[in-house]
Amino acid sequence: MNSLMEHIEAAIASHELWKKRLHSAIETGGSEWVPRTVKADNQCEFGRWLYGCPSKVKASPRYDVIKHRHAQFHVEAGRILDIALREHRGHAVTEMAEGGRYAEISASLIDELMIWKAELRNQKR
């Protein structure tokens, strides 16, 4: 991946997959993922890139917002996974439902990534 736009698009896709992964963990009571690892915001491909991206990207006003929302997302996804793996399925479903903290944080991260993407498009014009 070369461009910032490609990293943002990949981040949107990969973080939207977490909803499916968490629902699967709720349904099965198992996961290939470990909550402690999921909670770390520097373990996914986008997180590693965020921490090591070029200075000009880090200078973007959007960078700090994205980094913060990304960290919040991982903490919440790890928390939900932990609940699911402890077989508290009903509680995990409630926590993921619309209006719940996971849905709010996930939507916020995706929204911020989409805004960043739109800003980049506008800069290219």
C-alpha positions as CSV (number, residue, x, y, z in Angstrom):
1,M,0.0,0.0,0.0
2,N,1.4,3.3,-1.0
3,S,-1.0,6.1,-0.5
4,L,-2.8,7.4,2.5
5,M,-6.1,6.9,0.7
6,E,-5.3,3.1,0.3
7,H,-4.5,2.9,4.0
8,I,-7.8,4.6,4.9
9,E,-9.8,2.3,2.6
10,A,-8.1,-0.8,4.0
11,A,-8.8,0.4,7.5
12,I,-12.5,1.0,6.8
13,A,-12.8,-2.5,5.4
14,S,-10.8,-4.3,8.1
15,H,-12.5,-2.5,11.0
16,E,-15.9,-3.2,9.6
17,L,-15.0,-6.9,9.6
18,W,-14.7,-6.8,13.4
19,K,-18.5,-6.6,13.7
20,K,-18.7,-10.0,11.9
21,R,-15.8,-11.4,14.0
22,L,-17.5,-10.3,17.3
23,H,-20.9,-11.7,16.2
24,S,-19.2,-15.0,15.4
25,A,-17.5,-15.1,18.8
26,I,-20.9,-14.4,20.5
27,E,-22.6,-17.2,18.5
28,T,-19.8,-19.8,19.0
29,G,-18.3,-18.7,22.3
30,G,-14.9,-19.0,20.6
31,S,-12.4,-16.9,18.6
32,E,-9.0,-17.1,17.1
33,W,-8.4,-13.7,18.6
34,V,-7.4,-12.9,22.2
35,P,-9.1,-9.9,23.9
36,R,-5.7,-8.6,25.2
37,T,-4.4,-8.4,21.6
38,V,-7.6,-7.0,20.2
39,K,-7.5,-4.2,22.8
40,A,-4.1,-3.1,21.6
41,D,-4.4,-0.4,18.9
42,N,-1.0,-1.2,17.4
43,Q,-1.6,-4.9,16.5
44,C,-3.7,-4.5,13.4
45,E,-2.2,-3.5,10.1
46,F,-3.7,0.0,10.2
47,G,-2.6,0.5,13.8
48,R,1.0,-0.4,13.0
49,W,0.9,1.9,10.0
50,L,-0.6,4.8,12.2
51,Y,2.2,4.5,14.6
52,G,4.9,4.4,11.9
53,C,3.4,6.6,9.2
54,P,5.3,9.6,7.7
55,S,5.5,12.8,9.7
56,K,3.5,14.7,7.1
57,V,0.6,12.4,7.8
58,K,1.0,12.8,11.6
59,A,0.9,16.6,11.1
60,S,-2.6,16.3,9.6
61,P,-5.3,17.7,12.0
62,R,-7.3,14.5,11.3
63,Y,-4.5,12.2,12.5
64,D,-4.9,12.7,16.2
65,V,-8.7,12.3,16.0
66,I,-8.3,9.0,14.0
67,K,-5.6,7.7,16.3
68,H,-7.7,8.3,19.4
69,R,-10.9,6.8,17.9
70,H,-8.9,3.9,16.6
71,A,-7.6,3.2,20.1
72,Q,-11.1,3.5,21.6
73,F,-12.4,1.1,19.0
74,H,-9.8,-1.6,19.9
75,V,-10.5,-1.3,23.6
76,E,-14.2,-1.7,23.0
77,A,-13.8,-4.6,20.5
78,G,-11.5,-6.4,23.0
79,R,-14.0,-5.8,25.8
80,I,-16.9,-7.2,23.7
81,L,-14.7,-10.2,22.7
82,D,-13.9,-10.8,26.4
83,I,-17.6,-10.8,27.3
84,A,-18.4,-13.2,24.4
85,L,-15.6,-15.6,25.3
86,R,-16.9,-15.7,28.9
87,E,-20.1,-16.9,27.4
88,H,-22.1,-13.9,28.5
89,R,-23.7,-13.9,25.1
90,G,-26.8,-11.9,26.0
91,H,-24.7,-9.2,27.5
92,A,-22.4,-9.1,24.5
93,V,-25.3,-8.8,22.1
94,T,-26.7,-5.9,24.1
95,E,-23.3,-4.2,24.2
96,M,-23.0,-4.5,20.4
97,A,-26.6,-3.4,19.6
98,E,-27.4,-0.1,18.0
99,G,-27.1,2.6,20.6
100,G,-24.5,0.6,22.5
101,R,-20.9,1.8,23.1
102,Y,-19.4,-0.5,20.5
103,A,-21.8,0.7,17.8
104,E,-21.1,4.3,18.7
105,I,-17.4,4.0,18.7
106,S,-17.3,1.9,15.6
107,A,-19.5,4.3,13.7
108,S,-17.4,7.2,14.9
109,L,-14.2,5.7,13.7
110,I,-15.6,4.8,10.3
111,D,-17.1,8.3,10.0
112,E,-13.8,9.9,10.8
113,L,-12.0,7.8,8.3
114,M,-14.6,8.7,5.6
115,I,-14.1,12.4,6.4
116,W,-10.3,12.0,6.1
117,K,-10.8,10.3,2.8
118,A,-13.1,13.1,1.6
119,E,-10.6,15.7,2.7
120,L,-7.9,14.0,0.7
121,R,-10.1,13.8,-2.4
122,N,-10.8,17.5,-2.1
123,Q,-7.1,18.3,-1.7
124,K,-6.4,16.6,-5.0
125,R,-8.8,18.8,-6.9
